[in-house]
Amino acid sequence: MPVIPTIHLKPVVRFREFPFGTASDPSMREFMAPSPRENQAQVLAYLWSGVILGVTMGADLSDRFDYPNKANPIIDGRAVGGTTEMTDGEWFWFAGLIHFVEKYNVRLPAEFLRHAAAHGWRVAKETVPAANYHYSYFEE
């Protein structure tokens, strides 16, 4: 029987406005900009191309800056709940991050941007290993 590896994923961001966010997390407002950021289209392409890890019941994510609208992006032609978990095999993010980057020009960490650029701004789904993925929004 083949052994399935365990991979610990890093969260791309932690914001108090996200599911499981805490008061000690930064506000997403601190990372918003009035106009698109450098390579924003490529960043969005990378996020959209991620592998969906799982879809939770009640996966809608409210847009706290434009209530009652939802932060549920369109991925592969269909609406996906904003709390849907995605990965590239090293990082994880909620699908709703796509909405906030697209609508509010939210800046992502430089380490993640370097990683995405090094992979040609595309998650090569065929290279993401079958694994037992561990991820947590909280520091471990």
C-alpha positions, 0 to 999 in steps of 0.5 A: 500500500502506497504511503500518502505524504503529509504536507503542511501548507502555509496560509497566504494571508491572515486577516481579521475579516476572514473566517477564523480571523482574530482581533490580533490579525491585521485588517484587510483595509491596511492592504487595499489600494485604489488601483491595481497593483503590479502583476495583479492580473498574474496574481489573480490567474495564479489564485484562480488556477489553484487546486480546490482542497474542499468545499464547506457547507455554507461556503459563502463569504460576506464582503464586509466592505460591501455588505450584503454582497458576497466574496464568492469568485467564479472559478472554472465558470462557476461560482465557488463559495468564498470559504472554499479552501485552495492550494498550490501544494505549498500555500493555502488560501480561501477562494474569497481572497480572489474577490478581495484582490480583484475588487480591492487590490489587496496586496499579498505577501512578497514571499508568496508573490515570489513563489507564484512568479517562480511558477510562471503565475500558474498552478500546475495542477498535475504537479500538486501531489496527492497528499494528506494536507494539513493547514490552519489559519492559526499559527502552529 
